[in-house]
């Protein structure tokens, strides 16, 4: 059975999170070697984390199926 596109998006998002974490560790090690202070994360890592979050959210919402409407009146009866 072939995985669905939404399942692949979740897997890609998780892989991108792991890769961004690895890049962050390498960046911190590079700062220690060059004896520079940490000011902020590189823009590439921030973009990767945001893209991974979007992929995981979109894939999870697609895997969950359609939403059902919430009726406030049904809870009051």
C-alpha positions in Angstrom: 0.0 0.0 0.0 1.4 3.4 -1.0 1.6 6.1 1.6 -0.8 9.0 1.1 0.6 12.5 0.3 -0.5 13.8 3.7 1.4 11.0 5.4 4.4 11.8 3.4 4.1 15.5 4.3 4.1 14.5 8.0 7.2 12.3 7.5 9.0 15.0 5.6 8.1 17.6 8.3 9.5 15.4 11.0 12.6 14.7 9.0 13.0 18.5 8.4 12.7 19.1 12.2 15.4 16.5 12.9 17.6 18.1 10.2 17.1 21.6 11.6 18.0 20.3 15.0 21.2 18.8 13.6 22.1 22.0 11.9 21.5 23.9 15.1 23.9 21.6 16.9 26.5 22.1 14.2 26.1 25.9 14.3 26.6 26.0 18.1 29.7 23.8 17.8 31.0 26.2 15.1 30.5 29.1 17.4 32.4 27.4 20.2 35.3 26.6 17.9 35.5 30.2 16.6 34.9 31.6 20.1 32.0 33.8 18.9 29.0 34.7 21.0 25.5 33.4 20.1 23.4 36.2 18.9 20.6 34.6 17.0 19.8 31.6 14.9 20.6 31.7 11.2 17.7 32.5 8.9 18.0 29.2 7.1 17.3 27.2 10.3 14.3 29.4 11.2 12.8 28.9 7.7 13.4 25.1 7.9 11.6 24.9 11.3 8.7 27.0 10.0 8.4 24.8 6.8 8.5 21.7 8.9 5.8 23.0 11.2 3.6 23.8 8.2 4.2 20.4 6.6 3.4 18.6 9.9 0.2 20.6 10.6 -1.1 20.3 7.0 -0.4 16.5 6.9 -2.0 15.9 10.3 -5.1 17.9 9.4 -5.5 15.9 6.2 -4.9 12.6 7.9 -7.5 13.4 10.5 -10.3 13.7 7.9 -13.1 16.2 7.7 -14.2 18.2 10.7 -17.7 18.0 12.2 -19.5 21.2 13.1 -19.8 22.1 16.8 -23.3 22.9 17.9 -23.6 24.9 21.1 -27.3 24.1 21.4 -26.7 20.3 21.5 -24.7 20.6 24.7 -27.4 22.6 26.5 -30.2 20.1 26.1 
